[in-house]
Structure formats: C-alpha cells, structure tokens
C-alpha cells in the first residue's frame, strides 16, 4: 500500500513540476515576445521620428541655370522651360515653402554651430518656418527677362551667381555662348529686394587640378568686379564653384584666406545640422519636372541625405 502511495505522490510531484516548467517557459516566451515587440516598436518610433525630421528639419537649395520659352528636352540640368519654372514656384508656394537668401541660410547654420558649442541640438536647425533657397548659376540674360518677372509675380527670392568677366558690354561671345545680363540688370534686380548676387568666379574655370594662387586670382578678380559694379553687396560672402569642381583642400584655403562664409557645390543633398559651410549641397533641377515632381525630388533627396548619416 505504501508503495502505491509513494508512486502516486511521485507522479503528482512530477506533474506539478512539468506544469511549473511549462508555465515558466510560457512566461519566458511571453517576456521574450514583449521585449522583441518593444524593440520593434522602439525602432518604428525612432524611424518615424527620423522620417519626421527628414520631412521638416532641412533646407533644400535648388540650382537652376538658363530659362527658355521654347520646349526643352526632359532631363536637361542646364536649361528649363519658363512655364515649368512657374509650375515649380506655384508648387513650392502651395507646399508652404518660404524662399530665403543665402544670407539667411548662413544665419541659420551659424545658430546651429553656436548651439552645438553650447551643447544644444534641438531644435535641429532653429527654424521658424519651412525654408528653401533658389540659386541660379552663370548670369544668363534669361534670368532677368524670363525668371525675374515670375519671381516678382510670386514674391519669391533667388540668389544669382555670375561669371563676372562676361557681365559687361565689351565681352565677345563665342557662337555657342548664351548672352548674359548687364550690370544694370543685376542692380535693378537687387534693388527689388528679391535677388542677391554672388561670384561664380571671374573666368568660370574648374578648380580641379589648379593651384591655389591661380584659383585665388580668378576669385579675387571676380569679387573686385562685383565690388565695383554692384550698388549693394550682400553681407554674406559666397563662392559658387564652376561646374561644381572643387577640392576639400581648396575649400579650407578659400575659407581661411578669402573669408567665404558659404561655398556652393553641385553635390546632391539638402542642408541639415551636419552640413559643412565649406560644401553646401544643392538639388539640380532638371527640365521636364512638374511642380509635384520637384516636391517629390526634394523629399527623396532629403531622405537620402539623412540615410547617409
């Protein structure tokens, strides 16, 4: 009898132990699932926050060149139909963008740097609005005759970088060259309060493989002509590299010895709190883009910029 009682007790204890182990395993599984779920939720929140930042915490800098009244084949980064440009201005306005000058961009970036030095990282760009910068390179006459009237119509700002040796009556154009503006045109636009003028160097020679003294000579002559011919100069010093050609060493030298606050490149990207003032990225606007496509390109470029960090 005792034998059967002992066996029964052992069976009961075994069942209890198995049940206990099962509950323990189930509890462990629940805890592990909770941890995994919490981790996934955290990742989703972080990604959402990152996406939100990418949507809001950056400043796109657009790059245009020459404007035409006739149709332009799609994909041209140097020419654009003027009606497409108007579509872009409309789309930017409807999307809530406010155009700012490079002087304003420099102010925002200086605030970021000062914040970093004080240990402040929020708000990321210290912005009070949704900003965008429109830049136009070379100084074509179409900037004055076609683009400028639209900028006035929509009350939007733009920054034009000119090749200074070609902005005068004595310059002889080659057959392939497109007419540039006059100093009278540039001064008129600046007086409107909608345009800032900067240097695209004197001769538009690519910087790559050139020694510093040679580049400095071209840059200095360009600035001297702007000082002489423009009635007003912007408070910020900006250099726009010809064809986007530059070297990191040259940017450092231009900052140290020429005092440039911002240096514009053709690198694709948007300005955020990690952007170097020595290498401002821009979005090349291609012909064939509708206003909606431009907005999509801006968002895509922003996402790519943040993904690289």
N, C-alpha and C positions, 0 to 999 in steps of 0.2 A: 504493500500500500504506500509506504513512504517513498518507494522507488518511483511509483507513478506520480506522486505529488511533486517530487523533485523535478521530474521530467516536465510536468505541466508548468511549474514555476520557471524553468529554464526557457520553455517555449514562449511563455508570456514575456519574460525579460528580453528575449531575442526579438519578439515582435515590437516591443516598446523601443528597443534600440534601433531597429530598422526604421520604424516610424519617425523616431527622433532624427536619425540621419537624413531621412527623406525631407523632413521639414527644414533641417539645417541647409541641405543642398538647395532646396527651393528658395529659401531665404537668401542664400548666397547668390543664386541666379537672379533673383529679383533685384538685389543690391547692385550686381554687375550690370544688369539691364538699365537700372536707374542711372548708374554712373555713365554708361555709354550714351544714354538718352540725354543726360545733362551735358555731356561733352559735345554731342552733336548739336544740341540747342545753343550752346555757347558759341560753337563755330558759326552757326547760322546767324546768330546775333552779331558776332564780330564781322561776318561777311556783309550783313545788311548795313551795319554802321559804316563799313569801309565803302560800300556802294553809295551810301548816302553822302559820305564825304566826297567821293568821286563826282557826284552829281552837283554838289554845291561848293565845295572848298577848292576852287581852282579858278584861274583866269585864262581863257583862251586868247591867243594872239594870232589873228588871221593875217595872211600875206597875199596881197594882190599885186599886179603889175600894170598891164596895159588893158584899156577898155575899148571895145569896138561896137559899132552899130550893126555891122553885118554878122551873120551867123558864124560861130566858131566851133570847129570840130570838138567833140567831147574829149575830156582828158588833158586839155592844154592848161598847164600851170602858169603860163606867162601871158595869156590872153583870155579875155572873158567878154561875153556879150553884155552890153549895158543893161538890157532888160533882166538878165539873170542877176546882175548886181542889185537891181532894185528888189527882186524877189528875196534876195538874201537880207537886205535891210529890213524889209517887211517882216520876214520870219524872225529875225533877231528881236525886233521890237515886240512882236506878239508873244515871244517866248520870255519876255521880261528882262532882256539884257539892257544894260546901260553902257554906252561906249565911254571909255576913259582914255586919257592921254598916257603916253609912256611916262610922263612926269608923275602922274597919279599911280601908275604901276610901281614906279621906283619908291614912292612913299609907302605903299603897302608892303613892299619887300623889305624896306628898312625897318618898319614896325615889327615884322616877323623876326628879323635878326636881333633887334633890341629885346624882343620878348624871350628869345632863346637865351640870350645872355643873362636875363633875369630869372630863367627857369620857367617861363610861361610858354605853353604850347597851344592854349585854347583862348579865343577862337583861332583856328589854324592860320588864317590869313587876315584876321582883324577886319573883315569886310562888312560893310553895312548894306551891300546890295549885290546884285548879280552882274558882274562886270565883264566886259570884253574889250579888246584893243584891236582896231583895224589899222594895219600897216600897208603902205603902198610903196613899192621899190622903183627906183630909176628916175622918176620925174617926167613921165611922158605927158605930152600936151593933153591927151585924153583924160588925164586926171583932173585937169581944170575944166575942159569943155564938156565932159560927159559925167564923170563921177561927182565932181564938186556940186553941181546943181541938185543931185539926188541927196547928197549929204545935207544940204541946206533944207531940202524938202522934208526930210525926216528928222532934222535937227540932231544929226549924229556926227561924232568926231572921228578924225582919222589922222594918222601920222605918216608923212611922206619923207622918204629918204632919197635924196637926189645925188646924181653924179655931177658934181659941181662944174667940171670943165665943159660940160655940154649945155649948161644953162646960160648961154649968152649969144648975142646976135652974130658974133664972128665965127662961131663953130661951124665947120664944114662937115656935113653928114655924108656917110657912105651910102651907097644905093640900098643897102639892107637895113639901115638905121631908121628908127621911127622918131619923128620930131619930138623934142622935149619942150617943157614950159619955159617961160621967161621969168626973170626976177620980179617983173611987175605982177605976173600971175601969182607967184608964190607969196608976195607981200599982201596982195589982195585977200588971198585965202586965209592967211594968218590973222589978218585984221578982223575976220568974221568970228574968230573965237572957236572955230570948228576944226582948224588944221594946225598941226605942229610940223616943223621942217627940221630934218636932221641930215647928217652926212652919210653918203654911200661911197665915200672916198672921192678923190679928185679924178682918178682915171679908170676906176672900176676894174683894176687888175686883181685877179685872185691872189689871196695872201699866201697860199701854199707854196713852199719852196723858195720864198723870198726872205731875205734877211731883214731884221728889224728896222735898220736905218732906212732901207728902201721903202718899206711899208709906212714908216713914220713920216717920210717925206710926202707921200701921197695923202696921208691922213691930215697932216698939218696944212697942206695947201687947200684941201677941201674945207677945213674949218675956217681958214683965213678968208676964203671967198664967201662963206656964209656970214662971217662977222662983217664983211664989207658991204654985202648986197642986201642982207635982210634987215628990216627996220627993227625987228624984235627977235631975240633968241630965247629959246626955251630954257628954264632954269636947270634942266637935267641934261647931262652930256650923254649922247647916244651914238654908237657906231654900228652901222649895218654892214656886215661883211659882204663883199661882192661874190655872187654865186654861192653864198654860204660857205666859202672856202676860208678856213682858219686853222690855227693850231692852238693847243692849250697853252703852250709857252707864249704865243703871241698875245693871247687874251690877258695873261698875267702882266706882260710888259705894257700893254695898252692901258690897263687899269693903273699900274704903278707910275708910269711916266707921262701918260696923256690924260689921266684923270677921268676916264669914261665910267659913268655910273652904271650903264647898261650896254651890253653888246648883243646884237641880234644875229641869230644864226638861221639856217633853214632846217635845223633838226626838228623832227616831228615830236610834238608833245604839248602839254599845257603847263602853265606856271602854277606851282604849288609851293608849300613851305620849304621844300627841299631843293627848289630850283636855284641854280647859281646865277648871280647877276652877270657873270662873265659869259654865260652861254644861254641866252633866252631862246627857248624853242618856239616854233611857230607852226601853224597849220597852213599848208599851201592850198589855196582854194583853186580847184580845177573847173574848167568850163564844162557845162553840161549838168552841173548840180542845181537842183531845185532848192528852194528855201528849206524844205523839210529834209532834204539830203544833207544840206550843210549842217543842220542841227544834229542829225544822226552822226555825222562825221566828227563833230565836236565831242559828242558823248563817247563815241568809240575811242577817240584819241585820249580822252581823259581816263577811261578805264585802262587802257594800255599803259598810260603813264603811271598810274597807281599800282598796277600789277608788277612793274619793274622794281618797285621799292621793296 
